[in-house]
Amino acid sequence: MGALKRKLGAFARWILRDAVFPRTVYRRTWERLAAALPERRACKTIVGLLALAADGHEAQLADELEQLIEPAQLPYLDALIALLAPPQRTMPDVAVELPQLADSDAVLAQPVEHDAREVVR
């Protein structure tokens, strides 16, 4: 997919194009995109969809594309990416303050009281 992302128009004339579709719904989506959009935009959308599928969202994306075929809607790539692969959240910065060793020494220096009822084994 990397080479296709760099040369988007190549997808339309790619010899192996039909073999790359994981399911029929992807091919049907491509046909609808190619008929309705300028070539470059159609190629960009289908390559983005195939990359999203390759990233582990193939089955769920296929379901979403199926739902768009009946009402004859074209897929909106950015919306599908937001739905299926939202951006990673960054981890918050966590500041850890270590206690002073002197505090531990003070705790250890305190006398320990024993309960007379304790049984030593």
Jmol script that loads the backbone (N, CA, C; Angstrom):
load data "model"
ATOM      1  N   MET A   1       0.807  -1.202   0.000  1.00  0.00           N
ATOM      2  CA  MET A   1       0.000   0.000   0.000  1.00  0.00           C
ATOM      3  C   MET A   1       0.852   1.270   0.000  1.00  0.00           C
ATOM      4  N   GLY A   2       2.062   1.156   0.536  1.00  0.00           N
ATOM      5  CA  GLY A   2       2.920   2.338   0.617  1.00  0.00           C
ATOM      6  C   GLY A   2       3.173   2.972  -0.735  1.00  0.00           C
ATOM      7  N   ALA A   3       3.495   2.154  -1.738  1.00  0.00           N
ATOM      8  CA  ALA A   3       3.765   2.685  -3.079  1.00  0.00           C
ATOM      9  C   ALA A   3       2.506   3.288  -3.681  1.00  0.00           C
ATOM     10  N   LEU A   4       1.364   2.672  -3.409  1.00  0.00           N
ATOM     11  CA  LEU A   4       0.111   3.203  -3.949  1.00  0.00           C
ATOM     12  C   LEU A   4      -0.263   4.527  -3.297  1.00  0.00           C
ATOM     13  N   LYS A   5       0.094   4.706  -2.050  1.00  0.00           N
ATOM     14  CA  LYS A   5      -0.186   5.981  -1.382  1.00  0.00           C
ATOM     15  C   LYS A   5       0.637   7.107  -1.993  1.00  0.00           C
ATOM     16  N   ARG A   6       1.855   6.773  -2.445  1.00  0.00           N
ATOM     17  CA  ARG A   6       2.713   7.805  -3.031  1.00  0.00           C
ATOM     18  C   ARG A   6       2.301   8.138  -4.463  1.00  0.00           C
ATOM     19  N   LYS A   7       1.771   7.157  -5.183  1.00  0.00           N
ATOM     20  CA  LYS A   7       1.334   7.368  -6.566  1.00  0.00           C
ATOM     21  C   LYS A   7      -0.131   6.980  -6.670  1.00  0.00           C
ATOM     22  N   LEU A   8      -0.982   7.840  -6.176  1.00  0.00           N
ATOM     23  CA  LEU A   8      -2.398   7.519  -6.053  1.00  0.00           C
ATOM     24  C   LEU A   8      -3.064   7.145  -7.370  1.00  0.00           C
ATOM     25  N   GLY A   9      -2.735   7.825  -8.440  1.00  0.00           N
ATOM     26  CA  GLY A   9      -3.367   7.536  -9.720  1.00  0.00           C
ATOM     27  C   GLY A   9      -3.034   6.164 -10.270  1.00  0.00           C
ATOM     28  N   ALA A  10      -1.968   5.562  -9.770  1.00  0.00           N
ATOM     29  CA  ALA A  10      -1.555   4.250 -10.263  1.00  0.00           C
ATOM     30  C   ALA A  10      -2.584   3.179  -9.931  1.00  0.00           C
ATOM     31  N   PHE A  11      -3.359   3.354  -8.894  1.00  0.00           N
ATOM     32  CA  PHE A  11      -4.328   2.329  -8.502  1.00  0.00           C
ATOM     33  C   PHE A  11      -5.340   2.061  -9.608  1.00  0.00           C
ATOM     34  N   ALA A  12      -5.772   3.090 -10.289  1.00  0.00           N
ATOM     35  CA  ALA A  12      -6.795   2.943 -11.326  1.00  0.00           C
ATOM     36  C   ALA A  12      -6.324   2.042 -12.473  1.00  0.00           C
ATOM     37  N   ARG A  13      -5.020   2.042 -12.739  1.00  0.00           N
ATOM     38  CA  ARG A  13      -4.493   1.243 -13.850  1.00  0.00           C
ATOM     39  C   ARG A  13      -3.647   0.063 -13.381  1.00  0.00           C
ATOM     40  N   TRP A  14      -3.667  -0.231 -12.127  1.00  0.00           N
ATOM     41  CA  TRP A  14      -2.854  -1.301 -11.552  1.00  0.00           C
ATOM     42  C   TRP A  14      -3.353  -2.656 -12.036  1.00  0.00           C
ATOM     43  N   ILE A  15      -2.466  -3.470 -12.554  1.00  0.00           N
ATOM     44  CA  ILE A  15      -2.837  -4.776 -13.105  1.00  0.00           C
ATOM     45  C   ILE A  15      -3.427  -5.690 -12.028  1.00  0.00           C
ATOM     46  N   LEU A  16      -2.893  -5.639 -10.817  1.00  0.00           N
ATOM     47  CA  LEU A  16      -3.345  -6.514  -9.738  1.00  0.00           C
ATOM     48  C   LEU A  16      -4.464  -5.905  -8.898  1.00  0.00           C
ATOM     49  N   ARG A  17      -5.031  -4.829  -9.373  1.00  0.00           N
ATOM     50  CA  ARG A  17      -6.042  -4.104  -8.599  1.00  0.00           C
ATOM     51  C   ARG A  17      -7.169  -5.019  -8.112  1.00  0.00           C
ATOM     52  N   ASP A  18      -7.749  -5.801  -8.985  1.00  0.00           N
ATOM     53  CA  ASP A  18      -8.892  -6.627  -8.594  1.00  0.00           C
ATOM     54  C   ASP A  18      -8.520  -7.721  -7.605  1.00  0.00           C
ATOM     55  N   ALA A  19      -7.264  -8.115  -7.584  1.00  0.00           N
ATOM     56  CA  ALA A  19      -6.823  -9.163  -6.658  1.00  0.00           C
ATOM     57  C   ALA A  19      -6.590  -8.624  -5.241  1.00  0.00           C
ATOM     58  N   VAL A  20      -6.498  -7.328  -5.089  1.00  0.00           N
ATOM     59  CA  VAL A  20      -6.181  -6.747  -3.780  1.00  0.00           C
ATOM     60  C   VAL A  20      -7.425  -6.565  -2.905  1.00  0.00           C
ATOM     61  N   PHE A  21      -8.596  -6.625  -3.479  1.00  0.00           N
ATOM     62  CA  PHE A  21      -9.814  -6.422  -2.695  1.00  0.00           C
ATOM     63  C   PHE A  21     -10.089  -7.641  -1.824  1.00  0.00           C
ATOM     64  N   PRO A  22     -10.165  -7.462  -0.489  1.00  0.00           N
ATOM     65  CA  PRO A  22     -10.377  -8.608   0.391  1.00  0.00           C
ATOM     66  C   PRO A  22     -11.789  -9.191   0.301  1.00  0.00           C
ATOM     67  N   ARG A  23     -12.756  -8.396  -0.101  1.00  0.00           N
ATOM     68  CA  ARG A  23     -14.143  -8.850  -0.250  1.00  0.00           C
ATOM     69  C   ARG A  23     -14.784  -8.121  -1.426  1.00  0.00           C
ATOM     70  N   THR A  24     -15.886  -8.653  -1.871  1.00  0.00           N
ATOM     71  CA  THR A  24     -16.598  -8.070  -3.002  1.00  0.00           C
ATOM     72  C   THR A  24     -17.040  -6.639  -2.723  1.00  0.00           C
ATOM     73  N   VAL A  25     -17.393  -6.334  -1.486  1.00  0.00           N
ATOM     74  CA  VAL A  25     -17.867  -4.991  -1.159  1.00  0.00           C
ATOM     75  C   VAL A  25     -16.787  -3.935  -1.431  1.00  0.00           C
ATOM     76  N   TYR A  26     -15.539  -4.300  -1.302  1.00  0.00           N
ATOM     77  CA  TYR A  26     -14.456  -3.356  -1.596  1.00  0.00           C
ATOM     78  C   TYR A  26     -14.389  -3.073  -3.100  1.00  0.00           C
ATOM     79  N   ARG A  27     -14.534  -4.107  -3.914  1.00  0.00           N
ATOM     80  CA  ARG A  27     -14.538  -3.915  -5.362  1.00  0.00           C
ATOM     81  C   ARG A  27     -15.733  -3.072  -5.782  1.00  0.00           C
ATOM     82  N   ARG A  28     -16.907  -3.358  -5.217  1.00  0.00           N
ATOM     83  CA  ARG A  28     -18.102  -2.577  -5.539  1.00  0.00           C
ATOM     84  C   ARG A  28     -17.932  -1.119  -5.104  1.00  0.00           C
ATOM     85  N   THR A  29     -17.299  -0.922  -3.955  1.00  0.00           N
ATOM     86  CA  THR A  29     -17.040   0.446  -3.481  1.00  0.00           C
ATOM     87  C   THR A  29     -16.110   1.164  -4.447  1.00  0.00           C
ATOM     88  N   TRP A  30     -15.069   0.468  -4.919  1.00  0.00           N
ATOM     89  CA  TRP A  30     -14.157   1.073  -5.889  1.00  0.00           C
ATOM     90  C   TRP A  30     -14.906   1.467  -7.165  1.00  0.00           C
ATOM     91  N   GLU A  31     -15.749   0.597  -7.664  1.00  0.00           N
ATOM     92  CA  GLU A  31     -16.495   0.887  -8.885  1.00  0.00           C
ATOM     93  C   GLU A  31     -17.368   2.125  -8.709  1.00  0.00           C
ATOM     94  N   ARG A  32     -18.008   2.242  -7.550  1.00  0.00           N
ATOM     95  CA  ARG A  32     -18.850   3.405  -7.277  1.00  0.00           C
ATOM     96  C   ARG A  32     -18.013   4.671  -7.144  1.00  0.00           C
ATOM     97  N   LEU A  33     -16.862   4.561  -6.468  1.00  0.00           N
ATOM     98  CA  LEU A  33     -15.970   5.718  -6.327  1.00  0.00           C
ATOM     99  C   LEU A  33     -15.452   6.172  -7.682  1.00  0.00           C
ATOM    100  N   ALA A  34     -15.013   5.215  -8.505  1.00  0.00           N
ATOM    101  CA  ALA A  34     -14.457   5.544  -9.818  1.00  0.00           C
ATOM    102  C   ALA A  34     -15.495   6.202 -10.722  1.00  0.00           C
ATOM    103  N   ALA A  35     -16.759   5.811 -10.573  1.00  0.00           N
ATOM    104  CA  ALA A  35     -17.807   6.384 -11.406  1.00  0.00           C
ATOM    105  C   ALA A  35     -18.243   7.776 -10.928  1.00  0.00           C
ATOM    106  N   ALA A  36     -18.108   8.031  -9.635  1.00  0.00           N
ATOM    107  CA  ALA A  36     -18.664   9.269  -9.088  1.00  0.00           C
ATOM    108  C   ALA A  36     -17.647  10.373  -8.825  1.00  0.00           C
ATOM    109  N   LEU A  37     -16.370  10.029  -8.673  1.00  0.00           N
ATOM    110  CA  LEU A  37     -15.369  11.016  -8.269  1.00  0.00           C
ATOM    111  C   LEU A  37     -14.277  11.157  -9.325  1.00  0.00           C
ATOM    112  N   PRO A  38     -13.546  12.254  -9.272  1.00  0.00           N
ATOM    113  CA  PRO A  38     -12.353  12.360 -10.124  1.00  0.00           C
ATOM    114  C   PRO A  38     -11.392  11.210  -9.765  1.00  0.00           C
ATOM    115  N   GLU A  39     -10.620  10.769 -10.743  1.00  0.00           N
ATOM    116  CA  GLU A  39      -9.775   9.593 -10.559  1.00  0.00           C
ATOM    117  C   GLU A  39      -8.855   9.692  -9.347  1.00  0.00           C
ATOM    118  N   ARG A  40      -8.189  10.804  -9.193  1.00  0.00           N
ATOM    119  CA  ARG A  40      -7.236  10.947  -8.078  1.00  0.00           C
ATOM    120  C   ARG A  40      -7.935  10.818  -6.728  1.00  0.00           C
ATOM    121  N   ARG A  41      -9.082  11.455  -6.590  1.00  0.00           N
ATOM    122  CA  ARG A  41      -9.819  11.387  -5.324  1.00  0.00           C
ATOM    123  C   ARG A  41     -10.361   9.982  -5.081  1.00  0.00           C
ATOM    124  N   ALA A  42     -10.857   9.325  -6.109  1.00  0.00           N
ATOM    125  CA  ALA A  42     -11.357   7.952  -5.971  1.00  0.00           C
ATOM    126  C   ALA A  42     -10.229   7.017  -5.549  1.00  0.00           C
ATOM    127  N   CYS A  43      -9.061   7.172  -6.174  1.00  0.00           N
ATOM    128  CA  CYS A  43      -7.901   6.346  -5.829  1.00  0.00           C
ATOM    129  C   CYS A  43      -7.449   6.596  -4.392  1.00  0.00           C
ATOM    130  N   LYS A  44      -7.421   7.862  -3.997  1.00  0.00           N
ATOM    131  CA  LYS A  44      -7.007   8.191  -2.632  1.00  0.00           C
ATOM    132  C   LYS A  44      -7.955   7.561  -1.610  1.00  0.00           C
ATOM    133  N   THR A  45      -9.233   7.601  -1.885  1.00  0.00           N
ATOM    134  CA  THR A  45     -10.219   7.038  -0.960  1.00  0.00           C
ATOM    135  C   THR A  45     -10.086   5.531  -0.864  1.00  0.00           C
ATOM    136  N   ILE A  46     -10.003   4.824  -1.991  1.00  0.00           N
ATOM    137  CA  ILE A  46      -9.949   3.360  -1.927  1.00  0.00           C
ATOM    138  C   ILE A  46      -8.623   2.886  -1.338  1.00  0.00           C
ATOM    139  N   VAL A  47      -7.523   3.555  -1.646  1.00  0.00           N
ATOM    140  CA  VAL A  47      -6.235   3.175  -1.057  1.00  0.00           C
ATOM    141  C   VAL A  47      -6.275   3.389   0.455  1.00  0.00           C
ATOM    142  N   GLY A  48      -6.888   4.473   0.901  1.00  0.00           N
ATOM    143  CA  GLY A  48      -7.049   4.713   2.331  1.00  0.00           C
ATOM    144  C   GLY A  48      -7.915   3.654   2.990  1.00  0.00           C
ATOM    145  N   LEU A  49      -8.987   3.251   2.308  1.00  0.00           N
ATOM    146  CA  LEU A  49      -9.857   2.198   2.838  1.00  0.00           C
ATOM    147  C   LEU A  49      -9.120   0.866   2.921  1.00  0.00           C
ATOM    148  N   LEU A  50      -8.350   0.550   1.893  1.00  0.00           N
ATOM    149  CA  LEU A  50      -7.595  -0.712   1.905  1.00  0.00           C
ATOM    150  C   LEU A  50      -6.507  -0.698   2.977  1.00  0.00           C
ATOM    151  N   ALA A  51      -5.896   0.458   3.209  1.00  0.00           N
ATOM    152  CA  ALA A  51      -4.898   0.563   4.280  1.00  0.00           C
ATOM    153  C   ALA A  51      -5.561   0.374   5.638  1.00  0.00           C
ATOM    154  N   LEU A  52      -6.733   0.938   5.807  1.00  0.00           N
ATOM    155  CA  LEU A  52      -7.486   0.770   7.054  1.00  0.00           C
ATOM    156  C   LEU A  52      -7.860  -0.697   7.255  1.00  0.00           C
ATOM    157  N   ALA A  53      -8.253  -1.359   6.190  1.00  0.00           N
ATOM    158  CA  ALA A  53      -8.576  -2.790   6.267  1.00  0.00           C
ATOM    159  C   ALA A  53      -7.344  -3.604   6.641  1.00  0.00           C
ATOM    160  N   ALA A  54      -6.211  -3.265   6.055  1.00  0.00           N
ATOM    161  CA  ALA A  54      -4.970  -3.984   6.325  1.00  0.00           C
ATOM    162  C   ALA A  54      -4.479  -3.772   7.753  1.00  0.00           C
ATOM    163  N   ASP A  55      -4.911  -2.696   8.385  1.00  0.00           N
ATOM    164  CA  ASP A  55      -4.511  -2.406   9.766  1.00  0.00           C
ATOM    165  C   ASP A  55      -5.345  -3.166  10.790  1.00  0.00           C
ATOM    166  N   GLY A  56      -6.134  -4.120  10.331  1.00  0.00           N
ATOM    167  CA  GLY A  56      -6.891  -4.960  11.256  1.00  0.00           C
ATOM    168  C   GLY A  56      -8.362  -4.614  11.374  1.00  0.00           C
ATOM    169  N   HIS A  57      -8.862  -3.774  10.479  1.00  0.00           N
ATOM    170  CA  HIS A  57     -10.263  -3.355  10.558  1.00  0.00           C
ATOM    171  C   HIS A  57     -11.065  -3.862   9.356  1.00  0.00           C
ATOM    172  N   GLU A  58     -10.594  -4.906   8.709  1.00  0.00           N
ATOM    173  CA  GLU A  58     -11.187  -5.351   7.453  1.00  0.00           C
ATOM    174  C   GLU A  58     -12.656  -5.741   7.593  1.00  0.00           C
ATOM    175  N   ALA A  59     -12.981  -6.576   8.558  1.00  0.00           N
ATOM    176  CA  ALA A  59     -14.358  -7.066   8.698  1.00  0.00           C
ATOM    177  C   ALA A  59     -15.315  -5.939   9.087  1.00  0.00           C
ATOM    178  N   GLN A  60     -14.926  -5.130  10.048  1.00  0.00           N
ATOM    179  CA  GLN A  60     -15.796  -4.045  10.486  1.00  0.00           C
ATOM    180  C   GLN A  60     -15.956  -3.001   9.379  1.00  0.00           C
ATOM    181  N   LEU A  61     -14.886  -2.732   8.653  1.00  0.00           N
ATOM    182  CA  LEU A  61     -14.963  -1.784   7.539  1.00  0.00           C
ATOM    183  C   LEU A  61     -15.872  -2.329   6.447  1.00  0.00           C
ATOM    184  N   ALA A  62     -15.788  -3.620   6.170  1.00  0.00           N
ATOM    185  CA  ALA A  62     -16.665  -4.234   5.168  1.00  0.00           C
ATOM    186  C   ALA A  62     -18.127  -4.057   5.557  1.00  0.00           C
ATOM    187  N   ASP A  63     -18.439  -4.220   6.839  1.00  0.00           N
ATOM    188  CA  ASP A  63     -19.812  -4.011   7.310  1.00  0.00           C
ATOM    189  C   ASP A  63     -20.250  -2.562   7.086  1.00  0.00           C
ATOM    190  N   GLU A  64     -19.359  -1.631   7.392  1.00  0.00           N
ATOM    191  CA  GLU A  64     -19.685  -0.210   7.196  1.00  0.00           C
ATOM    192  C   GLU A  64     -19.909   0.099   5.710  1.00  0.00           C
ATOM    193  N   LEU A  65     -19.076  -0.458   4.848  1.00  0.00           N
ATOM    194  CA  LEU A  65     -19.219  -0.221   3.407  1.00  0.00           C
ATOM    195  C   LEU A  65     -20.513  -0.825   2.872  1.00  0.00           C
ATOM    196  N   GLU A  66     -20.891  -1.993   3.388  1.00  0.00           N
ATOM    197  CA  GLU A  66     -22.150  -2.634   2.981  1.00  0.00           C
ATOM    198  C   GLU A  66     -23.329  -1.713   3.290  1.00  0.00           C
ATOM    199  N   GLN A  67     -23.293  -1.068   4.438  1.00  0.00           N
ATOM    200  CA  GLN A  67     -24.402  -0.192   4.836  1.00  0.00           C
ATOM    201  C   GLN A  67     -24.503   1.043   3.937  1.00  0.00           C
ATOM    202  N   LEU A  68     -23.409   1.412   3.302  1.00  0.00           N
ATOM    203  CA  LEU A  68     -23.416   2.588   2.424  1.00  0.00           C
ATOM    204  C   LEU A  68     -23.895   2.270   1.011  1.00  0.00           C
ATOM    205  N   ILE A  69     -23.884   1.006   0.635  1.00  0.00           N
ATOM    206  CA  ILE A  69     -24.252   0.634  -0.737  1.00  0.00           C
ATOM    207  C   ILE A  69     -25.751   0.801  -0.980  1.00  0.00           C
ATOM    208  N   GLU A  70     -26.572   0.370  -0.042  1.00  0.00           N
ATOM    209  CA  GLU A  70     -28.027   0.471  -0.218  1.00  0.00           C
ATOM    210  C   GLU A  70     -28.498   1.903  -0.461  1.00  0.00           C
ATOM    211  N   PRO A  71     -28.131   2.844   0.389  1.00  0.00           N
ATOM    212  CA  PRO A  71     -28.589   4.216   0.127  1.00  0.00           C
ATOM    213  C   PRO A  71     -27.752   4.933  -0.934  1.00  0.00           C
ATOM    214  N   ALA A  72     -26.861   4.199  -1.584  1.00  0.00           N
ATOM    215  CA  ALA A  72     -26.008   4.746  -2.648  1.00  0.00           C
ATOM    216  C   ALA A  72     -25.157   5.911  -2.153  1.00  0.00           C
ATOM    217  N   GLN A  73     -24.623   5.783  -0.954  1.00  0.00           N
ATOM    218  CA  GLN A  73     -23.729   6.803  -0.410  1.00  0.00           C
ATOM    219  C   GLN A  73     -22.284   6.380  -0.631  1.00  0.00           C
ATOM    220  N   LEU A  74     -21.453   7.350  -0.879  1.00  0.00           N
ATOM    221  CA  LEU A  74     -20.032   7.072  -1.005  1.00  0.00           C
ATOM    222  C   LEU A  74     -19.390   7.119   0.381  1.00  0.00           C
ATOM    223  N   PRO A  75     -18.370   6.310   0.587  1.00  0.00           N
ATOM    224  CA  PRO A  75     -17.708   6.340   1.899  1.00  0.00           C
ATOM    225  C   PRO A  75     -16.912   7.626   2.083  1.00  0.00           C
ATOM    226  N   TYR A  76     -16.914   8.124   3.288  1.00  0.00           N
ATOM    227  CA  TYR A  76     -16.125   9.291   3.656  1.00  0.00           C
ATOM    228  C   TYR A  76     -14.951   8.764   4.470  1.00  0.00           C
ATOM    229  N   LEU A  77     -13.764   8.758   3.879  1.00  0.00           N
ATOM    230  CA  LEU A  77     -12.586   8.133   4.465  1.00  0.00           C
ATOM    231  C   LEU A  77     -12.277   8.648   5.856  1.00  0.00           C
ATOM    232  N   ASP A  78     -12.269   9.941   6.051  1.00  0.00           N
ATOM    233  CA  ASP A  78     -11.925  10.503   7.366  1.00  0.00           C
ATOM    234  C   ASP A  78     -12.900  10.050   8.449  1.00  0.00           C
ATOM    235  N   ALA A  79     -14.179   9.960   8.116  1.00  0.00           N
ATOM    236  CA  ALA A  79     -15.177   9.518   9.096  1.00  0.00           C
ATOM    237  C   ALA A  79     -14.969   8.051   9.448  1.00  0.00           C
ATOM    238  N   LEU A  80     -14.634   7.236   8.468  1.00  0.00           N
ATOM    239  CA  LEU A  80     -14.402   5.812   8.735  1.00  0.00           C
ATOM    240  C   LEU A  80     -13.129   5.595   9.547  1.00  0.00           C
ATOM    241  N   ILE A  81     -12.114   6.399   9.284  1.00  0.00           N
ATOM    242  CA  ILE A  81     -10.891   6.310  10.087  1.00  0.00           C
ATOM    243  C   ILE A  81     -11.191   6.707  11.529  1.00  0.00           C
ATOM    244  N   ALA A  82     -11.950   7.771  11.710  1.00  0.00           N
ATOM    245  CA  ALA A  82     -12.301   8.221  13.064  1.00  0.00           C
ATOM    246  C   ALA A  82     -13.128   7.168  13.791  1.00  0.00           C
ATOM    247  N   LEU A  83     -13.981   6.474  13.060  1.00  0.00           N
ATOM    248  CA  LEU A  83     -14.830   5.452  13.659  1.00  0.00           C
ATOM    249  C   LEU A  83     -14.045   4.192  14.020  1.00  0.00           C
ATOM    250  N   LEU A  84     -13.215   3.731  13.103  1.00  0.00           N
ATOM    251  CA  LEU A  84     -12.556   2.441  13.274  1.00  0.00           C
ATOM    252  C   LEU A  84     -11.164   2.515  13.876  1.00  0.00           C
ATOM    253  N   ALA A  85     -10.456   3.572  13.645  1.00  0.00           N
ATOM    254  CA  ALA A  85      -9.073   3.690  14.131  1.00  0.00           C
ATOM    255  C   ALA A  85      -8.852   5.087  14.684  1.00  0.00           C
ATOM    256  N   PRO A  86      -9.512   5.413  15.796  1.00  0.00           N
ATOM    257  CA  PRO A  86      -9.316   6.754  16.347  1.00  0.00           C
ATOM    258  C   PRO A  86      -7.855   6.978  16.710  1.00  0.00           C
ATOM    259  N   PRO A  87      -7.417   8.214  16.701  1.00  0.00           N
ATOM    260  CA  PRO A  87      -6.007   8.486  16.999  1.00  0.00           C
ATOM    261  C   PRO A  87      -5.637   8.023  18.405  1.00  0.00           C
ATOM    262  N   GLN A  88      -4.407   7.586  18.533  1.00  0.00           N
ATOM    263  CA  GLN A  88      -3.899   7.140  19.830  1.00  0.00           C
ATOM    264  C   GLN A  88      -3.835   8.324  20.782  1.00  0.00           C
ATOM    265  N   ARG A  89      -4.278   8.113  21.974  1.00  0.00           N
ATOM    266  CA  ARG A  89      -4.166   9.164  22.987  1.00  0.00           C
ATOM    267  C   ARG A  89      -2.778   9.109  23.587  1.00  0.00           C
ATOM    268  N   THR A  90      -2.278  10.257  23.913  1.00  0.00           N
ATOM    269  CA  THR A  90      -0.955  10.297  24.525  1.00  0.00           C
ATOM    270  C   THR A  90      -1.088  10.044  26.017  1.00  0.00           C
ATOM    271  N   MET A  91      -0.090   9.441  26.562  1.00  0.00           N
ATOM    272  CA  MET A  91      -0.073   9.156  27.989  1.00  0.00           C
ATOM    273  C   MET A  91       0.245  10.444  28.748  1.00  0.00           C
ATOM    274  N   PRO A  92      -0.438  10.653  29.859  1.00  0.00           N
ATOM    275  CA  PRO A  92      -0.140  11.865  30.636  1.00  0.00           C
ATOM    276  C   PRO A  92       1.219  11.741  31.309  1.00  0.00           C
ATOM    277  N   ASP A  93       1.837  12.887  31.537  1.00  0.00           N
ATOM    278  CA  ASP A  93       3.100  12.896  32.275  1.00  0.00           C
ATOM    279  C   ASP A  93       2.798  12.622  33.741  1.00  0.00           C
ATOM    280  N   VAL A  94       3.565  11.716  34.310  1.00  0.00           N
ATOM    281  CA  VAL A  94       3.374  11.355  35.711  1.00  0.00           C
ATOM    282  C   VAL A  94       4.652  11.693  36.461  1.00  0.00           C
ATOM    283  N   ALA A  95       4.507  12.482  37.508  1.00  0.00           N
ATOM    284  CA  ALA A  95       5.658  12.851  38.331  1.00  0.00           C
ATOM    285  C   ALA A  95       5.627  11.982  39.591  1.00  0.00           C
ATOM    286  N   VAL A  96       6.697  11.271  39.824  1.00  0.00           N
ATOM    287  CA  VAL A  96       6.800  10.414  40.995  1.00  0.00           C
ATOM    288  C   VAL A  96       7.801  11.040  41.956  1.00  0.00           C
ATOM    289  N   GLU A  97       7.341  11.270  43.171  1.00  0.00           N
ATOM    290  CA  GLU A  97       8.225  11.827  44.190  1.00  0.00           C
ATOM    291  C   GLU A  97       8.592  10.714  45.156  1.00  0.00           C
ATOM    292  N   LEU A  98       9.860  10.459  45.269  1.00  0.00           N
ATOM    293  CA  LEU A  98      10.339   9.429  46.184  1.00  0.00           C
ATOM    294  C   LEU A  98      10.487  10.019  47.581  1.00  0.00           C
ATOM    295  N   PRO A  99      10.142   9.239  48.601  1.00  0.00           N
ATOM    296  CA  PRO A  99      10.288   9.761  49.968  1.00  0.00           C
ATOM    297  C   PRO A  99      11.762   9.906  50.329  1.00  0.00           C
ATOM    298  N   GLN A 100      12.022  10.776  51.265  1.00  0.00           N
ATOM    299  CA  GLN A 100      13.383  10.982  51.739  1.00  0.00           C
ATOM    300  C   GLN A 100      13.783   9.799  52.616  1.00  0.00           C
ATOM    301  N   LEU A 101      15.027   9.382  52.532  1.00  0.00           N
ATOM    302  CA  LEU A 101      15.506   8.274  53.357  1.00  0.00           C
ATOM    303  C   LEU A 101      15.421   8.603  54.845  1.00  0.00           C
ATOM    304  N   ALA A 102      15.549   9.848  55.177  1.00  0.00           N
ATOM    305  CA  ALA A 102      15.470  10.256  56.584  1.00  0.00           C
ATOM    306  C   ALA A 102      14.089   9.920  57.161  1.00  0.00           C
ATOM    307  N   ASP A 103      13.046  10.003  56.329  1.00  0.00           N
ATOM    308  CA  ASP A 103      11.702   9.651  56.800  1.00  0.00           C
ATOM    309  C   ASP A 103      11.632   8.171  57.148  1.00  0.00           C
ATOM    310  N   SER A 104      12.260   7.331  56.351  1.00  0.00           N
ATOM    311  CA  SER A 104      12.282   5.893  56.633  1.00  0.00           C
ATOM    312  C   SER A 104      13.064   5.612  57.902  1.00  0.00           C
ATOM    313  N   ASP A 105      14.173   6.301  58.092  1.00  0.00           N
ATOM    314  CA  ASP A 105      14.974   6.115  59.308  1.00  0.00           C
ATOM    315  C   ASP A 105      14.157   6.479  60.542  1.00  0.00           C
ATOM    316  N   ALA A 106      13.356   7.519  60.468  1.00  0.00           N
ATOM    317  CA  ALA A 106      12.545   7.941  61.610  1.00  0.00           C
ATOM    318  C   ALA A 106      11.503   6.887  61.952  1.00  0.00           C
ATOM    319  N   VAL A 107      10.923   6.272  60.949  1.00  0.00           N
ATOM    320  CA  VAL A 107       9.926   5.224  61.185  1.00  0.00           C
ATOM    321  C   VAL A 107      10.589   4.002  61.809  1.00  0.00           C
ATOM    322  N   LEU A 108      11.737   3.625  61.290  1.00  0.00           N
ATOM    323  CA  LEU A 108      12.430   2.437  61.811  1.00  0.00           C
ATOM    324  C   LEU A 108      12.966   2.664  63.225  1.00  0.00           C
ATOM    325  N   ALA A 109      13.224   3.890  63.609  1.00  0.00           N
ATOM    326  CA  ALA A 109      13.776   4.190  64.927  1.00  0.00           C
ATOM    327  C   ALA A 109      12.714   4.158  66.023  1.00  0.00           C
ATOM    328  N   GLN A 110      11.456   4.174  65.666  1.00  0.00           N
ATOM    329  CA  GLN A 110      10.400   4.157  66.672  1.00  0.00           C
ATOM    330  C   GLN A 110      10.311   2.776  67.318  1.00  0.00           C
ATOM    331  N   PRO A 111      10.077   2.746  68.635  1.00  0.00           N
ATOM    332  CA  PRO A 111       9.964   1.455  69.318  1.00  0.00           C
ATOM    333  C   PRO A 111       8.696   0.725  68.881  1.00  0.00           C
ATOM    334  N   VAL A 112       8.783  -0.576  68.815  1.00  0.00           N
ATOM    335  CA  VAL A 112       7.656  -1.411  68.405  1.00  0.00           C
ATOM    336  C   VAL A 112       6.993  -1.952  69.656  1.00  0.00           C
ATOM    337  N   GLU A 113       5.700  -1.751  69.763  1.00  0.00           N
ATOM    338  CA  GLU A 113       4.972  -2.280  70.905  1.00  0.00           C
ATOM    339  C   GLU A 113       4.396  -3.631  70.524  1.00  0.00           C
ATOM    340  N   HIS A 114       4.524  -4.591  71.416  1.00  0.00           N
ATOM    341  CA  HIS A 114       4.000  -5.934  71.168  1.00  0.00           C
ATOM    342  C   HIS A 114       2.796  -6.163  72.051  1.00  0.00           C
ATOM    343  N   ASP A 115       1.840  -6.779  71.517  1.00  0.00           N
ATOM    344  CA  ASP A 115       0.651  -7.138  72.281  1.00  0.00           C
ATOM    345  C   ASP A 115       0.970  -8.405  73.063  1.00  0.00           C
ATOM    346  N   ALA A 116       0.685  -8.405  74.323  1.00  0.00           N
ATOM    347  CA  ALA A 116       0.993  -9.551  75.189  1.00  0.00           C
ATOM    348  C   ALA A 116       0.210 -10.790  74.768  1.00  0.00           C
ATOM    349  N   ARG A 117      -0.846 -10.602  74.012  1.00  0.00           N
ATOM    350  CA  ARG A 117      -1.657 -11.753  73.585  1.00  0.00           C
ATOM    351  C   ARG A 117      -1.076 -12.452  72.371  1.00  0.00           C
ATOM    352  N   GLU A 118      -0.069 -11.865  71.757  1.00  0.00           N
ATOM    353  CA  GLU A 118       0.528 -12.486  70.578  1.00  0.00           C
ATOM    354  C   GLU A 118       1.207 -13.783  70.966  1.00  0.00           C
ATOM    355  N   VAL A 119       1.064 -14.757  70.110  1.00  0.00           N
ATOM    356  CA  VAL A 119       1.703 -16.047  70.354  1.00  0.00           C
ATOM    357  C   VAL A 119       2.879 -16.155  69.400  1.00  0.00           C
ATOM    358  N   VAL A 120       4.027 -16.433  69.939  1.00  0.00           N
ATOM    359  CA  VAL A 120       5.228 -16.586  69.109  1.00  0.00           C
ATOM    360  C   VAL A 120       5.341 -18.037  68.747  1.00  0.00           C
ATOM    361  N   ARG A 121       5.515 -18.330  67.533  1.00  0.00           N
ATOM    362  CA  ARG A 121       5.640 -19.729  67.085  1.00  0.00           C
ATOM    363  C   ARG A 121       7.039 -19.995  66.648  1.00  0.00           C
TER     364      ARG A 121
END
end "model"
wireframe off; spacefill off
backbone 0.3
color backbone group
